[in-house]
């Protein structure tokens, strides 16, 4: 890559006597350095259009171009193959991020001064995503989300229902709601991906944050770790609609908005969809209380959006200036207001009211990552969960989970165990 970039530059200088395409497709146009940012959040396109406008108005020497393509990850991977990388990418803290680090595609930005303002918990979450220990920092966590249980605040107040803090209290509440003639939960499990929200919330509190990495190391199995998680998913079906796979995510959002259920196990990202049906709905949320020990319960909150500088970006300082601009408090708050997001930056920010019930956990950084951020997409865990909920055989499901994990992670498992073996030898 670098040799090719130098060759292109050398040829361009000889033939044209000026700067042309450099490395990852950027130009130097006399006085202005061009920086391209491609992100995977098309729902936030209006926010990024405003950021682009404000940045370009306030910077005379840098021109920022922000792209918000649909199916951004496919677009990015195609560009990577063509060696046409943008300078900065905006992605989530999940399996693709881990792959990009492993492939050496991202720049170590440990020297970026803005990292000092990022909450340590989200930096730790990024660190835990690395397949094997790799020195350096490769992303600036920007926004997180929060997944737990949304509830109809007005309905709760009218009936005097209390927010549960333990698993037994949640079941008792469900029975109370059902006795009152209401449906405790609406479930949109026709869309398999929606099965992952309660799954992640349960796994966050009932297993260690390193469980997937521990499985790769050969220290445990999902058949041991995920029993209670799976059983809880199955037990809650009794408190949802009879045919839980008959309804899609949109159906569930609409039903919840119309007051057809008291609660909805989904992330904060669903609120705009719900509000589009019922703009006046009074929604709050609480942490999924998976454990009967309140202190063991944590909020599921991963890095929903972070910015990474590509390793072959020729204009590092200009890229850093873009990151500084994005991290300005007013821009952070604007994104939060637009997307009901949780800031990864420290500061006095105003959370959306539907996060009131999670505020304590967010402020105390009592959060942990989504388990599915470690799952390879080819494994289709969401579809496996849906099939399990229809079948109900926990032992068979977890056995299949272990088998599929090995199948789709074989190379990674070999790499991890080789690393562990080599470093144990060194320590020995």
N, C-alpha and C positions, 0 to 999 in steps of 0.2 A: 504493500500500500504506500508506504513512505517513499520507496524508490520510484514508484510510478508517479507519485505526486511531484517529486523533484524533477523527474524527466519532463513532465508536462510543463512545469514552471520554466525550466531551462530552455525548452523549445520555444515557448511563448515569448520569453524575453529576447531570444535571438531573432525571431521572425517579426515580432510586433513592437519590441522595445517598450513594452508596458506590461502591467499585470493583467493576467487573464484568470482562468479558472484555477483555483488553488485547492489541492487536497480534496476536501469534502464538498466542493461545489460552490464555494463562496468567491466573491469578487472584491477586489479593492478598487474603488472608483475614485481615484484622485484623493479627496480628503476624507471620504467616508469608508468605514469598515462595515461590511455587511454581515449580519448575524442572522441565521435562520433557526427558528425554534419550531419543532413539530410536536404536538401533544395529542393525547388520545382521549380528550374530553370534548367532543363536539357539542355536548349539552351546555358547555360554558363558552361557546364561540363569541357571544356578545361581550363577555368579560375580557376575553383575550383581544378582541378588536379594539376595545377601549385602552387596554394596556399598550398595545402596539402604537396607537395614536398618541397617547400621552408620552411614551418613551421617545418617539421620533420628534415630537415637538420640543422636548427638553434636552435632546442630545444632538449636537451639530456634527460630531465626528463618527457616530455609529448609526447605521440604519438597521432597524429590527423588522424582520418579516416573520409573522407567526402563522402557521398553517394548522387548521383544525379539521383534518380529513375524517370521513367516516371509515371505520375499520382501519384505524391508524396503525395498528401493529402489523397488519399485512402490508400496508404501504411502506412502513419503515423497513421491514425485512426485505422487501423487494429492492428498496434503495440501497440497503447494505450490500446485497448481492452485486449491485451495479457499481459499488464503491462511490456512491453519491450521497454520502452521509450529511445530515444537517449538523449544525454546530451543537445544538442543545436539543434533548428530547424530554418530553414530559410524559412519564409513565407511572404506573402503580408499583408498589412494593410487593412484587409477586414473582412467580416462576420465571418470567421473561427477564426481569431485572437480574435474577441470579444467573441466568444463562449468559447475559451480556457481560457480567463481571467475569465469569468463568472463561469466556472467549477473549478477554482482554480488549473489549471494544470501548470501555468507558474510561475516562480520565480520572486519575486519583486527584481529588480536589481537596485534600487534607489542608492545603494552605489557603483555602477560601475563607476570608474573614467572617462571612455571614454565618458560618457553622456554629459560632459561639452563642448565637441567639436561638438555636434550635433546641427543643426539649430533648433531654438525654434519652428519654424513653423511646422516642421515635428513631433516634440514631441507633439505639440498641436493637430495635426491631429490624432496621436495615442490616445491621451487622449479623444478626442471627440468620438472615436470608442467604448468606454466602454458603455455597455448597461445602467448601473447606475454608479454613482460616486464610484470609488474603489480606495482606497489609494494605491499608489505605481506606479512604472514604470515597464512595462513588456516586452518591446522590445527596441532594439537599431536600429532605422531607419538607413538603410545603403544606399539604392538607391531609387530614385524616377524616375518616367517617366513624360512625358509631352504630353498632348493631345490637339490638336487644329486643325489647317489646314496646311497641307503640300502644297507647291506650286512649280511649275516649274520656278525656278529663271530666267533661260535663256529666257523662253517664256514671262515672265513679263517684262524683260528688253527690249526685242525686240519690244514689243507693248506699252511700256511706261505706263503699268498698275501700279497703286499705291496700297500699302497695306492698306486695310480698317481698320478703328479704331472704327467704330460704325456699328450697324445693317443696317441702311439705306445706309451707304457707301458700305457694303458688297453686298446688293441687287443691287445697282447701278453698281458695278463692274461686277456682274454676267450678268447683261443686256448688258454691254459693251462687255464682252467676247463673249456672245452669238451672238451679232450683228456682231462681227468680224468673225463669222463662226466657232467658237471653242466651245467645251463643257466645261462649267465652272467646274463641279464636276463629278467625277466618283464615283459610289456607289456600294458596294458589299453586298447589303442587303439580298442576298440569304442565306448567313451565318448570322443568326439572331444576333449573338454577336456583329457584326460590327455596328449594329444600335445604340449600346450603346455609341460609341465614340462621335458623335455629340450631342446625348442626354445629356451625362455627361457635355460636354462643355457648352451647353446652360444653363443647370440647375445650374452650378457652379456660373454663373454671375447673373442669374435671381432669385435665391432663396437663403435663408440663409444656411450656412453650417450645421445648426442644424435642418433643416426641417424634416428629418426623425424622429429624437428624439422628435421634437415638436408634430408630428403626434401621436407618441406613448403616449405622455403625454395628448393627447386629446385637444391640443391647436389649431389645424388647421386640414385641410384635403388636400390631393393631388389634389382634384377637384378645390380647391382654388389656390394652389401654382403652379401647373404645367400647367396651361392653356397656357401661352405664350410659354413655352418650347415646348409643343406639337404642337402648331400652327406653330412655326418656323420650326420644323422638316418637317411638311407637306408642308410649303411654298417653302422650298428648293428643293423639288422634281422636280419642274419646271425647274431646272437648272442642272439636271442629266440625265442619259440615260432614254429613254422612259419606258423600262421595268426594273425598278430598282431592282426587286427581281430575275432577270434572271442571275445575275452575282455574283460570290462568291468573297470572300476576295482576293484569288489568282488572279482571273480575274481582279479585280479592280487594284491591285498592278501592274499587267502586263500592263494593259491599260494605267495607269498613267505613267509608266516607258517608254512606247512607244510614249508619247506625245499626247495621245488621249483625255486628259483633262488637264485643267490648274491647278486644285486644287484637293485635296483629304482630306476629313475630317476623320482623323485617328491619332493615337498616333505615337510618334517617333519610337516605336518598329517595325513599318512597313518598315522603311528605308532599313534594310538589305535585306528584300524580294524584294523591288523595285530595289535595286542596283544589285541584282543577275540577273535581266533581263537587266538592263542598268547601268553598273558600272560607266559610265562617267556622269550620270545625275546630274545636279546641282540642288540640293534640298534645300530649306529653309522652314521655317514655321512661322506662326504667331498665335497669340491668337484669338480664336473664338470670334468675337465681338458681343456678344448677346445683349448688351444694347446700347441704343443711347447716353448714358452718358459714355464716354470713361473711366472715373475714376471708374465706377462700374464693368468694365470687369476685370476678373482675369483668371489666367492660371490654367487649371485643371491639378493638379500634386499630386498624392497620393504616399504613401509609397509602392513602388513596391517590395522591398525586405528588410526585417529586421531580426534580429537574436534574438531569445528568448531562455532563459535557462529554461529547464524543472524543475518543482518544486522539483522533487525527485532526481535531479542530485547530486551525493555524492561528486563531486569534483569541487566546485564552483570556487575556485581560479584558477584552471587549465582552466576551461571554460572561465573565464575572460581573461586569457592570450591569448586564441584563439581569443576572440573578439578584444583585443588590436592589435593583429597581423593583423586581417582583416581591422582594421581602420587605418593602416599605410598609409600615403599619396600615396606611390607608388602602393599599392594594390588597393586603391580606384580609382586612375587614370587608372589602368590597367582594372578594371571592366568597367569603363566609356568608355574606348576606345573599349572594346570588345562588349559592348551592347548598345552604344549610350545613356547611362543613365545620370541621373542628381544626383549629390552627395547630400546626406543628411548631410554630414559633412561640417563644415565650413573650408575654406581654399582656396588657389589659384590654382584651378583646371582648366583644359582646356576642355571646352565643345565641343561636336561634331559640325561641321559647320552647319549642318541642324537644329541646335537649335539657330542660330544667332538671328532670329527674336523674340525669346522668352527670350533672355538673360537678358534683363532689368527686366522682371517679376521674373525670377529665382533669380537674384542677390538681388533684393529688397524683396524677399520672398512674392511677391504678388500672392500667390497661394492658392488653396483650394482643398479639396479632391473630389474624384469621388463619385457621389451620389450612384452609384450601389454597392459601398463597404458596403452599409447598407442594400442592398436587399438580402433576403434569396434566395439561388439558386432554391429552389422548386417553387418559385413564377414565374420563367421564364419571367422576365420583358422584355428581349430582344425579345422573341417571341410575347409578347403582343404589343410591339412597332411596329414590322413588320406587325402584323395583323391590327393595327390601321392605318398605312400608306396606306394599301390596302383599308381599309374601309373608312377612312377620317372623322369619326364621333368622334369629340373631347370629347364631353360630355359623350357619351357612354363609350369611352375608359377610361376616368378618373374615372368614376363611378366604372367600373370594377377594376381599379387599387386600389381604396379605399377598395373595397370588398375583393380583393385578399390579400391585405396587412393585413387586420384583420384576415383573414383565416389562413395565414401562420405565423403570429406574435402574435397570441392570447395569448399564455403563456407569451411572452415577454411583451406585452402591459399590462397584468395584473400585472406583476412584477414591471414594471416601474411606473404604476399608484399607486400601493400599496406603493412603495418607496416614491413617491411624497407626498402621503397622510400622511404617517407617519412622514416625515420630516417637512411638513407644520404644523402638530400638535405640533411637538417639538418646531418649531420656534414660534408658537402661544402661 
